[in-house]
């Protein structure tokens, strides 16, 4: 079944090559395609063809994918002799959290963990029809469209065209149970401001994991922008910093990065893979502080995504914890 879907995706990719990032159709090149997405975003922004860039994202993308609708889309794309596997898949997606919520069957949401290629494949497959429809709208206005996961960019000639595309995207997404994060829609009429928001300069410095000098220059630039309260994709940059070798960090920079890593809001959005990544980079004292913050978030945070991932993190790293306390908190937060 997977090969059938990927074959369909590759065909669509040829059709939409200039309007959608290749990762929209091939999740197995995730890191490479993020770089490709950045290059396309940078190139489009610095051409004279369009005057306005609007960026938007889908609110809680993975958590709001309809399992029933996903199953129907897969049925339509699969040969009849593979439909049994669709049934197995949708059953798994409806019950993957059974060990946490024994009787509570899920109707929306895809699991997210360190082995998340399958979820990314399904989530992007879920948006294929949306990609095609919004591309048609862009073609009518001589606009360009890029998407990487839930991040979307429209390049238009006027702000009115950009606003129209945001409106049309919102309508199309609502038909499949998704919503634009309206609080994060942002319009750019200045290429330099967009380049800074997307932090192309920092990502380029962090591109080579062995280049100690550039890594520290990138980290210092990140800290400088944070201190100056400059608007940029700071969480994306921080995640990229997490992928570096902490041993290469200058001492002063490392302490500041850890201070940002220990921000409760950032930690609450981590999945278990990121929690483990951070934990394994810390010394013993910092590990204690990190675990202390996780413990306080059990009561303070109100979304169960965090609690599920916290249990997996503790178990994966063989850390003693009060599992019953977390399960009780999950019960309290059930809608």
C-alpha positions in Angstrom: 0.0 0.0 0.0 2.8 2.4 0.9 4.4 2.0 -2.5 1.1 2.7 -4.2 0.7 5.9 -2.3 4.3 7.0 -2.8 4.0 6.3 -6.5 0.9 8.5 -6.6 2.7 11.2 -4.7 5.7 11.1 -7.1 3.4 11.6 -10.0 1.7 14.6 -8.3 5.1 16.0 -7.4 6.0 16.4 -11.1 2.8 18.3 -11.7 3.3 20.7 -8.7 7.1 20.9 -8.7 7.2 24.7 -8.9 4.4 25.3 -6.4 4.9 22.9 -3.6 8.0 21.6 -1.8 8.9 18.0 -2.7 8.4 17.0 1.0 4.7 17.6 0.5 4.9 14.3 -1.4 7.9 12.5 -0.1 8.5 12.5 3.7 11.6 10.3 3.6 13.8 13.2 2.8 12.6 15.3 5.7 15.8 17.1 6.6 17.0 17.6 3.1 13.6 18.9 2.0 13.6 21.5 4.8 16.8 22.9 3.3 15.2 22.7 -0.1 12.1 24.5 1.2 14.3 27.2 2.7 16.2 27.7 -0.6 13.0 28.0 -2.6 11.5 30.4 0.0 14.7 32.5 -0.2 14.9 32.5 -4.0 11.2 33.4 -4.4 11.5 36.2 -1.8 14.5 37.8 -3.5 13.1 37.9 -7.0 11.2 40.9 -8.4 8.3 38.8 -9.6 6.2 39.2 -6.4 5.8 42.1 -3.9 4.0 40.4 -1.0 4.8 37.2 1.0 2.3 35.9 3.5 3.1 33.1 5.9 0.6 31.0 7.8 0.4 27.6 9.5 -2.2 25.1 10.4 -3.3 25.1 14.0 -2.3 21.8 15.7 -1.9 20.1 12.4 -1.2 16.5 13.4 -3.6 16.5 16.3 -6.5 17.5 14.1 -6.2 15.1 11.2 -9.5 13.2 10.9 -8.9 9.5 11.0 -12.2 8.7 9.2 -11.5 11.1 6.4 -7.9 10.0 6.1 -9.2 6.4 5.7 -11.6 7.4 3.0 -8.8 9.2 1.1 -6.6 6.1 1.4 -9.4 3.9 0.2 -9.8 6.0 -3.0 -6.1 5.9 -3.6 -5.5 2.1 -3.0 -6.2 -1.0 -5.0 -9.0 -3.2 -3.8 -6.7 -6.0 -2.7 -5.0 -3.6 -0.3 -8.1 -2.3 1.5 -7.6 -4.7 4.4 -4.4 -2.8 5.3 -6.4 0.5 5.4 -8.7 -1.1 7.9 -5.7 -2.2 10.0 -4.2 1.3 9.8 -7.3 3.2 10.8 -7.9 0.7 13.7 -4.3 1.4 14.9 -4.7 5.2 14.6 -8.0 5.0 16.5 -6.5 3.0 19.3 -2.7 3.8 19.5 -3.2 5.5 22.9 -5.1 2.6 24.4 -2.5 1.9 27.1 -3.1 5.4 28.4 -6.8 5.7 27.7 -8.1 2.2 27.7 -11.6 2.8 26.6 -11.3 6.2 24.8 -11.2 5.7 21.0 -9.6 8.5 19.0 -11.4 10.0 16.0 -8.7 12.6 15.2 -4.9 12.9 15.6 -1.8 11.1 14.4 0.8 9.9 16.8 4.1 11.8 16.9 7.3 10.3 18.0 10.9 9.7 16.9 9.7 7.2 14.3 7.4 9.6 12.7 8.0 9.1 9.0 4.7 7.2 8.7 2.8 10.0 10.4 4.4 12.6 8.2 3.6 10.6 5.1 -0.1 10.3 6.2 -0.4 13.9 7.2 1.0 15.1 3.9 -1.1 12.7 1.9 -4.1 14.1 3.8 -3.3 17.5 2.4 -2.7 16.5 -1.3 -6.2 17.6 -2.4 -5.8 20.9 -0.6 -2.4 21.4 -2.3 -4.0 20.9 -5.7 -6.9 23.2 -5.1 -4.9 26.0 -3.6 -2.4 25.8 -6.4 -5.2 26.4 -8.9 -6.1 29.5 -6.9 -2.5 30.7 -7.1 -2.3 30.0 -10.8 -5.3 32.3 -11.4 -3.4 35.1 -9.7 0.0 34.3 -11.0 1.1 33.6 -7.4 3.4 31.0 -6.0 2.7 28.5 -3.2 5.1 26.6 -1.0 4.3 24.2 1.9 6.4 22.3 4.3 4.3 20.3 6.7 2.0 22.9 8.3 4.1 25.9 7.2 2.7 27.6 4.1 3.9 30.6 2.0 2.1 32.6 -0.7 4.0 34.9 -3.0 1.7 37.5 -4.6 1.7 40.7 -6.6 -0.6 42.6 -4.2 -1.7 42.3 -0.6 -5.3 41.9 -1.7 -4.3 38.8 -3.6 -2.5 37.5 -0.5 -5.6 38.1 1.7 -7.8 36.3 -0.9 -5.5 33.3 -0.8 -5.5 33.1 3.0 -9.3 33.3 2.9 -9.5 30.5 0.3 -7.0 28.4 2.2 -9.0 28.8 5.3 -12.2 27.6 3.5 -10.5 24.6 1.9 -8.9 23.5 5.2 -12.1 23.8 7.1 -13.6 21.2 4.8 -11.1 18.6 6.1 -11.3 19.6 9.8 -8.3 21.9 9.9 -7.9 25.6 10.7 -5.4 28.3 10.0 -3.6 29.6 13.1 -5.0 33.1 12.6 -2.8 34.6 15.3 0.3 33.7 13.3 -0.7 34.9 9.9 1.9 37.5 8.9 2.3 39.7 5.7 5.7 40.9 4.5 6.2 43.6 1.9 9.9 43.9 2.5 12.3 41.1 1.4 14.8 41.9 4.1 12.2 41.6 6.9 11.1 38.2 5.5 14.6 37.0 5.2 15.2 37.9 8.9 11.9 36.4 10.0 12.8 33.1 8.3 16.3 33.3 9.9 18.0 32.2 6.7 21.3 33.6 7.9 21.2 31.6 11.1 20.2 28.4 9.5 23.0 28.7 7.0 25.5 29.1 9.8 24.1 26.0 11.6 24.1 23.9 8.4 27.5 22.2 8.9 27.5 20.3 12.2 31.3 20.1 12.2 32.0 23.8 11.7 32.5 25.0 15.3 33.1 28.6 14.3 29.9 28.9 12.3 27.8 27.0 14.8 28.9 29.5 17.6 28.3 32.4 15.2 24.8 31.1 14.6 24.1 30.6 18.3 25.3 34.1 19.1 23.1 35.6 16.3 20.2 33.7 17.8 20.9 35.0 21.3 21.4 38.5 19.9 18.0 38.4 18.1 16.3 37.0 21.2 17.7 39.8 23.3 16.6 42.5 20.8 13.1 40.9 20.7 13.4 40.5 16.9 10.5 38.5 15.4 11.8 35.3 13.8 11.2 31.6 13.7 12.9 31.2 17.1 11.6 27.8 18.0 12.6 26.4 14.6 16.1 27.8 15.1 16.2 26.4 18.7 15.3 22.9 17.4 18.1 23.2 14.8 20.5 24.2 17.6 19.4 21.0 19.5 20.7 19.0 16.6 24.2 20.3 17.1 26.9 18.8 19.3 26.8 20.7 22.6 30.5 19.9 23.0 31.2 22.5 20.3 29.4 25.3 22.0 31.3 28.1 23.7 30.7 28.1 27.4 28.9 31.4 27.6 26.7 30.5 24.6 25.9 27.1 26.0 24.6 28.6 29.3 22.3 31.0 27.4 21.0 28.2 25.1 20.2 26.1 28.1 18.3 28.9 29.7 16.1 29.1 26.5 15.8 25.3 26.5 14.6 25.4 30.1 11.7 27.7 29.1 8.5 26.0 30.2 6.6 27.0 27.1 9.2 25.4 24.8 9.5 22.3 26.9 5.7 21.8 27.0 5.7 21.6 23.2 8.5 18.9 23.0 7.7 15.4 22.0 9.5 12.5 23.8 12.2 12.5 21.1 13.1 16.1 21.7 12.9 15.6 25.5 15.4 12.7 25.2 17.6 14.8 22.8 17.9 17.6 25.3 18.3 15.3 28.3 21.2 13.4 26.8 23.1 16.6 26.1 22.9 17.8 29.8 25.3 17.3 32.7 24.0 15.7 35.9 23.0 19.0 37.5 21.2 20.3 34.4 19.4 16.9 34.1 18.0 17.4 37.6 16.8 20.9 36.7 15.2 19.6 33.5 13.4 16.8 35.3 12.2 19.3 37.9 10.6 21.5 35.2 9.0 18.4 33.6 7.5 17.5 37.0 6.0 20.9 37.5 4.5 20.9 34.1 2.4 17.8 34.9 0.1 20.0 36.9 0.5 23.2 35.1 0.1 22.1 31.5 -3.5 21.5 30.2 -2.9 19.4 27.0 -2.5 15.7 27.2 0.0 15.6 24.2 2.6 16.6 26.8 1.6 14.0 29.3 1.6 11.1 26.9 5.1 12.1 25.6 6.3 12.5 29.2 5.4 9.0 30.1 7.2 7.7 27.0 10.3 9.8 27.8 10.5 8.5 31.4 10.1 4.9 30.3 12.5 5.2 27.4 15.2 6.7 29.6 14.5 4.4 32.5 13.8 7.3 34.9 11.8 6.6 38.1 8.5 8.5 38.1 5.0 8.4 39.4 3.1 7.0 36.5 -0.2 6.9 38.4 0.1 10.7 39.0 0.4 11.4 35.3 -2.4 9.0 34.4 -4.7 10.7 36.9 -3.8 14.1 35.4 -4.7 12.8 32.0 -8.1 11.7 33.3 -8.6 15.2 34.8 -7.9 16.8 31.5 -10.3 14.6 29.4 -12.9 16.6 27.7 
